[in-house]
Amino acid sequence: MSHRNYPLVSGALFSLVAIAHLLRLVYRVPVTVDGYTVPMFVSLFGCIVPALLAAWAFRLARSAG
């Protein structure tokens, strides 16, 4: 994998994670882990942090190419 492909792939994966958490927030999908209901604010952080990491990865890929 070249130096440019790695940030593109990681940015795409971080984007998918951010989109999944955003969809959970929009559609209010309940998530239960071992009988414990995960609060919605967890998906807020799960949306913001991967989105920032994806933006950082895409910017790194653009500057490397």
Secondary structure, DSSP 4 states (H G I P E B T S, - for coil): --TTHHHHHHHHHHHHHHHHHHHHHHHT---EETTEEPPHHHHHHHHHHHHHHHHHHHHHHHHH-
